Amino acid sequence: MIHAIIFIIIGVVIDQILKHIIGSHFEYDINTSGTDVIGDLFRITYRENTGVVWGLGGNESWLRPVLIVISIVALGFFIYLLIKYYDFQNHKFFSIAIILLISGTIGNLIDRVFLGYVIDYIEVGLFNFAIFNFADSCLTIGTIILLIDILFGKSGEFLK
Protein backbone atom coordinates (compact mmCIF):
# COMPACT_ATOMS: atom_id res chain seq x y z
CA MET A 1 0.00 0.00 0.00
CA ILE A 2 2.88 2.38 0.70
CA HIS A 3 3.94 2.01 -2.95
CA ALA A 4 0.49 3.12 -4.07
CA ILE A 5 0.64 6.22 -1.87
CA ILE A 6 4.11 7.08 -3.17
CA PHE A 7 2.95 6.76 -6.80
CA ILE A 8 -0.16 8.85 -6.09
CA ILE A 9 2.01 11.58 -4.56
CA ILE A 10 4.41 11.42 -7.53
CA GLY A 11 1.48 11.75 -9.97
CA VAL A 12 0.04 14.76 -8.13
CA VAL A 13 3.45 16.43 -7.83
CA ILE A 14 4.18 15.96 -11.56
CA ASP A 15 0.76 17.40 -12.39
CA GLN A 16 1.16 20.43 -10.14
CA ILE A 17 4.73 21.15 -11.27
CA LEU A 18 3.70 21.06 -14.93
CA LYS A 19 0.72 23.33 -14.24
CA HIS A 20 2.92 25.75 -12.28
CA ILE A 21 5.45 25.88 -15.13
CA ILE A 22 2.72 26.49 -17.70
CA GLY A 23 0.94 29.06 -15.54
CA SER A 24 4.11 31.05 -14.91
CA HIS A 25 5.78 30.79 -18.34
CA PHE A 26 2.89 30.93 -20.80
CA GLU A 27 0.42 33.72 -21.26
CA TYR A 28 -3.28 32.96 -21.20
CA ASP A 29 -4.85 34.22 -24.38
CA ILE A 30 -7.98 32.58 -25.72
CA ASN A 31 -7.10 33.75 -29.24
CA THR A 32 -3.67 32.13 -29.49
CA SER A 33 -3.13 28.67 -30.88
CA GLY A 34 -0.29 27.89 -28.49
CA THR A 35 3.39 27.16 -28.89
CA ASP A 36 4.33 24.39 -31.30
CA VAL A 37 6.44 21.66 -29.73
CA ILE A 38 6.26 19.13 -32.57
CA GLY A 39 4.95 21.09 -35.54
CA ASP A 40 1.16 21.04 -35.72
CA LEU A 41 1.10 17.65 -34.02
CA PHE A 42 1.68 18.78 -30.43
CA ARG A 43 1.60 22.22 -28.86
CA ILE A 44 1.43 23.89 -25.47
CA THR A 45 -1.69 26.04 -25.20
CA TYR A 46 -2.46 27.58 -21.82
CA ARG A 47 -6.15 27.56 -20.90
CA GLU A 48 -8.04 28.14 -17.67
CA ASN A 49 -10.91 25.66 -17.71
CA THR A 50 -13.72 26.66 -15.33
CA GLY A 51 -16.06 24.06 -16.79
CA VAL A 52 -16.02 20.34 -17.29
CA VAL A 53 -14.82 18.34 -20.30
CA TRP A 54 -14.06 20.62 -23.26
CA GLY A 55 -14.84 23.62 -21.04
CA LEU A 56 -18.58 22.95 -21.13
CA GLY A 57 -20.48 25.06 -18.64
CA GLY A 58 -17.45 27.23 -18.01
CA ASN A 59 -19.34 30.42 -17.23
CA GLU A 60 -21.81 28.90 -14.80
CA SER A 61 -21.13 30.13 -11.23
CA TRP A 62 -22.91 27.17 -9.65
CA LEU A 63 -20.70 24.64 -11.47
CA ARG A 64 -17.47 25.05 -9.46
CA PRO A 65 -18.89 23.90 -6.10
CA VAL A 66 -20.75 21.06 -7.80
CA LEU A 67 -17.55 19.87 -9.50
CA ILE A 68 -15.65 20.10 -6.21
CA VAL A 69 -18.27 17.97 -4.45
CA ILE A 70 -18.34 15.43 -7.30
CA SER A 71 -14.54 15.25 -7.22
CA ILE A 72 -14.49 14.69 -3.46
CA VAL A 73 -17.13 11.95 -3.72
CA ALA A 74 -15.23 10.28 -6.60
CA LEU A 75 -11.97 10.58 -4.66
CA GLY A 76 -13.60 8.93 -1.64
CA PHE A 77 -14.84 6.09 -3.82
CA PHE A 78 -11.43 5.57 -5.44
CA ILE A 79 -9.73 5.58 -2.03
CA TYR A 80 -12.28 3.02 -0.80
CA LEU A 81 -11.46 0.80 -3.80
CA LEU A 82 -7.74 1.22 -3.15
CA ILE A 83 -8.06 0.28 0.52
CA LYS A 84 -10.43 -2.63 -0.08
CA TYR A 85 -8.93 -4.18 -3.22
CA TYR A 86 -5.34 -3.00 -3.59
CA ASP A 87 -3.15 -6.01 -4.31
CA PHE A 88 -0.39 -5.17 -6.75
CA GLN A 89 0.91 -8.72 -6.85
CA ASN A 90 -2.37 -10.24 -8.02
CA HIS A 91 -4.22 -7.25 -9.49
CA LYS A 92 -1.61 -5.06 -11.18
CA PHE A 93 -3.88 -3.42 -13.74
CA PHE A 94 -6.60 -2.64 -11.22
CA SER A 95 -4.04 -1.18 -8.82
CA ILE A 96 -2.42 0.96 -11.53
CA ALA A 97 -5.84 2.19 -12.69
CA ILE A 98 -6.89 3.25 -9.19
CA ILE A 99 -3.56 4.98 -8.56
CA LEU A 100 -4.00 6.95 -11.81
CA LEU A 101 -7.63 7.82 -10.99
CA ILE A 102 -6.72 9.08 -7.52
CA SER A 103 -3.74 11.09 -8.83
CA GLY A 104 -5.78 12.73 -11.59
CA THR A 105 -8.70 13.52 -9.32
CA ILE A 106 -6.48 15.12 -6.68
CA GLY A 107 -4.52 17.10 -9.30
CA ASN A 108 -7.61 18.71 -10.82
CA LEU A 109 -9.31 19.12 -7.42
CA ILE A 110 -6.34 21.15 -6.14
CA ASP A 111 -6.75 23.52 -9.10
CA ARG A 112 -10.50 23.89 -8.65
CA VAL A 113 -10.25 24.58 -4.93
CA PHE A 114 -7.27 26.95 -4.95
CA LEU A 115 -7.47 28.58 -8.40
CA GLY A 116 -11.16 28.33 -9.27
CA TYR A 117 -10.29 26.67 -12.59
CA VAL A 118 -8.20 23.82 -13.96
CA ILE A 119 -5.05 24.63 -15.92
CA ASP A 120 -5.08 22.84 -19.27
CA TYR A 121 -2.13 22.99 -21.65
CA ILE A 122 -1.71 19.88 -23.83
CA GLU A 123 -3.07 20.29 -27.35
CA VAL A 124 -2.81 17.52 -29.91
CA GLY A 125 -3.23 19.12 -33.33
CA LEU A 126 -3.60 15.84 -35.18
CA PHE A 127 -7.04 15.23 -33.67
CA ASN A 128 -8.11 18.85 -33.20
CA PHE A 129 -9.24 17.66 -29.81
CA ALA A 130 -9.74 19.31 -26.46
CA ILE A 131 -6.89 20.93 -24.56
CA PHE A 132 -6.12 18.85 -21.48
CA ASN A 133 -3.49 18.31 -18.77
CA PHE A 134 -1.47 15.59 -17.05
CA ALA A 135 -4.23 14.91 -14.48
CA ASP A 136 -6.78 14.48 -17.29
CA SER A 137 -4.40 12.00 -18.92
CA CYS A 138 -4.16 10.05 -15.66
CA LEU A 139 -7.95 9.98 -15.38
CA THR A 140 -8.44 8.87 -18.99
CA ILE A 141 -5.73 6.20 -18.96
CA GLY A 142 -6.84 4.97 -15.53
CA THR A 143 -10.44 4.66 -16.71
CA ILE A 144 -9.43 2.77 -19.87
CA ILE A 145 -7.19 0.37 -17.92
CA LEU A 146 -9.92 -0.21 -15.32
CA LEU A 147 -12.61 -0.89 -17.94
CA ILE A 148 -10.39 -3.29 -19.86
CA ASP A 149 -9.43 -5.09 -16.65
CA ILE A 150 -13.04 -5.34 -15.47
CA LEU A 151 -14.19 -6.67 -18.84
CA PHE A 152 -11.28 -8.96 -19.70
CA GLY A 153 -9.01 -9.26 -16.67
CA LYS A 154 -9.08 -10.16 -13.03
CA SER A 155 -10.96 -7.14 -11.68
CA GLY A 156 -14.26 -8.43 -13.04
CA GLU A 157 -13.90 -11.45 -10.77
CA PHE A 158 -13.34 -9.75 -7.42
CA LEU A 159 -15.50 -6.65 -7.95
CA LYS A 160 -18.68 -8.72 -8.30
N, C-alpha and C positions, 0 to 999 in steps of 0.2 A: 504493500500500500504506500510505503514511503516513496517508492519510485514513481508512482502515479502522481503524488503531490508535487514532487520535484519537476516532473514533466509539465504539469499544469502551470506551475510557477514560471517555468522557462517559456511556455507558450504565451502567457500573459505579458511577461517582460519583453519578449520579442515584439509582440503587438504594440505595446505602449511605446517602446523605443522607436519603432518605425513611424508611428503616428506623431511622436514628438519631433522627429527629424523632418517629416513632411510639413507639419504645422509651423515649424520655425524656419524652414528653408524655401518653401514654396508659397507663392502668393495665391490666395483664394480669388478667383475671378471666374464667374460662371460662363463668361464668353470665350475663355481660352480653351484650346484643345489639349493642353498639357505639354510636357516635355518628352520628346521621343527618346526612348532608351534603346529600342531595337526597331528602327524605322517606324512604319505605321503599325507594326505588329504589337508593340508593347510601349506604353507611355505612362508617365507619372502625371496624374491630373488631380489636384487637390480640390476636394469637395467637402462641404459640411452638410451631412445628411441628417435632417431633423425628422425624417419620416421613416418608413419601413423599407422593404425591398424596392429598389429603383427610385427611392425618394418619395414613394407614394404617401400622400397625406402629410407632406412636409410642413405645411403652413397651419396645421390644426393644433391649437394650443392644448387641447385635451389629450393629444396623442402621446406626448412625452411621459406623463405619469402612468398611462396605461401600458406603454412599452416597458417602463421600468418594472412595474408589477409583473407583467408577463415574463420578463427576463428573470426576475427573482424566483417566481414559481418554477420556471423551466430549470433554473440552476438548482433549486432544491430537489427537483425530480432527478436530475442527472447525478447529483451527489448521493441521493438515495440508491440509485442503480450502482454507483461506484462502490458504496459501502456494502451493499447486499451481494453483488455479483462479481466484484473485482477478483480475478484469478488469472494473472498474466500467463501462467504456465499452461493452463488448459483452455483459456478463452482470450487469446491474444488480440484478435480482431475486435471483439467486443470491448476489451479494455482500452485499446487504442482509440476506438470510436468515442467512448465516454470521456477519455482524457481530452480529445480534440473538442468535443461539445462543451465541456466545462470551460476550457481555455477560451474558446471563442465567445461564449456567453459572458464570461467575466470581462474580457477585453472590451466588448461593445458596451457592457453595462457601466464600466468605469467612465467611458466617454459620455454616455447619456446622463449620468448622475452629476459629473463634475463639469462638463462642458455644455450640456444641453443639446448636443448633437454628436453624431458619430463621424470621425474623420475617415473618409474614403479616399483612395489614391491610386489604386491599380486599375488601369484601363487596357483592355485587350482589343486592339483595333481590328483584328482579324474577324471577330464576331460582332463588332459594333454593339457590345453588350454593356451592362451596367458597370459603373465604377464601384469597386469594392475594396476591401482591406484584408489584412492577414487574418483577423478574427473571423471575418466572413468566410475565408478560405477554410479555416479550421472547422467552422460549423458545417459547411457544405461537404467537405471531405469526410468528416465524422458521420454525418447523416448517411452518406452513400455507403461507407464501410458498414455501418450498423444495419442498414436495410439489406445489404448483400449477405451479411452474416446471419441475420434473422431468417432470411429466405432460404439460404443455401448452406449455411454453416452451423456451428454449434449453438449459437445464441437462441435459435428457434426452439431448441430442446429445453433449455433451462428457464426461459422466460415464460413458458406456458403456465 
